[in-house]
Amino acid sequence: MSKKFSMILLTLVIILMLVISSSVFAAPMKIRVSVCNAPSHPQNIGLEIFRQYVEAKTDGQVTVAVYPNSQLGGERESVEQCKNGSLEMATASAGPLTTFNNKFMVLDIPFAFDSYEMAWLVLDGPMGQKLLDSCEEVGLKGLAYMENGFRHVTNNVKPINTLEDLKGLKIRTMEAPMHMENFKNLGSNPTPVPWTDLYLTLQQKMVDGQENPLANLWEVKMYEVQKYASLTGHIYDPMPLVADLKWFNELSPDLQSIIEKGAILGQNYSRSVNAAREEELAKLLTAKGMAINDVSKEEKARMREASQVKVVESIKKASDPAFVDEWLKAIETVNLDINAGL
């Protein structure tokens, strides 16, 4: 074989490889994302940014279809579909995710964060990434933390101003063991109810109250079935965006990078939207008849003292105790940095 012919053959092989690579990337693809909340919820608004970014960067060859309001199933069911390969992506609260990856129980530690900034610093740091990476152990790809917000207590009996006010109340929680334990420690009677059944459960007065971020109170018209909203902020509840790991790993590196970058853009936008409108949401809920009250730092400290240590002990028994210690250390470091003015 002549040297000239060898060069021509090599050139043809390279061109063929480039064509194949290009055609794989250019092949039309649809990414389905299952979401439990309404289109106007912060996480859905963030996912719209994700959609625009992915479609623009792939010249429309890859389209993103977001299915809100649990059209493709509830949170746990949607994550299960990602895990078994029948759905590309989904978001879910940390509570339901613990069913698949018990390391996410660290997000169920009550009164762990005093502010959004504190929570974001931990989630965007090494431990937050380590938590996302741990999804690969169970067949999922952790991409980002879409925003849901701090969870607060609502009920039809009385405003919650003190720890004692929680005693005896029948409170709906997510189907998450540590959420239930938290309210037991606070003296309430926790009752797990799926998100899709919550409004009807409250309407039929099967429970006294429930707990959710302000955005969720507004989206499902909670003011129609609940009188009092008390800003306990007992848990910061992000909505991790996960994907089917096998599907993700089969994508080209370029497309993987586009999806990862788009997810972070969507995450950050959803955070900004949620934080910027919470004060206005409180006004809107008040105008609809809800009585909203703050809970003092002193009373939150009492609630923390009544529950946090016990929940942490339970999480260590149910999860990876070394990981829990690392997570708590990250919170402590961030808190020290904030207090130092950094």
Secondary structure as UniProt FT lines:
FT   HELIX           3..26
FT   STRAND          29..34
FT   TURN            39..40
FT   HELIX           42..57
FT   TURN            58..60
FT   STRAND          62..67
FT   TURN            69..72
FT   HELIX           75..83
FT   TURN            84..85
FT   STRAND          89..91
FT   HELIX           94..97
FT   TURN            98..100
FT   HELIX           102..108
FT   TURN            110..111
FT   HELIX           116..123
FT   HELIX           126..133
FT   HELIX           134..138
FT   STRAND          140..155
FT   HELIX           163..166
FT   TURN            167..168
FT   STRAND          170..173
FT   HELIX           177..185
FT   TURN            186..187
FT   STRAND          189..192
FT   HELIX           195..197
FT   HELIX           198..203
FT   TURN            204..205
FT   STRAND          209..212
FT   HELIX           214..219
FT   TURN            220..221
FT   HELIX           222..224
FT   STRAND          228..244
FT   HELIX           245..249
FT   HELIX           253..287
FT   TURN            288..289
FT   STRAND          291..294
FT   HELIX           297..318
FT   HELIX           321..339
FT   TURN            340..341
//
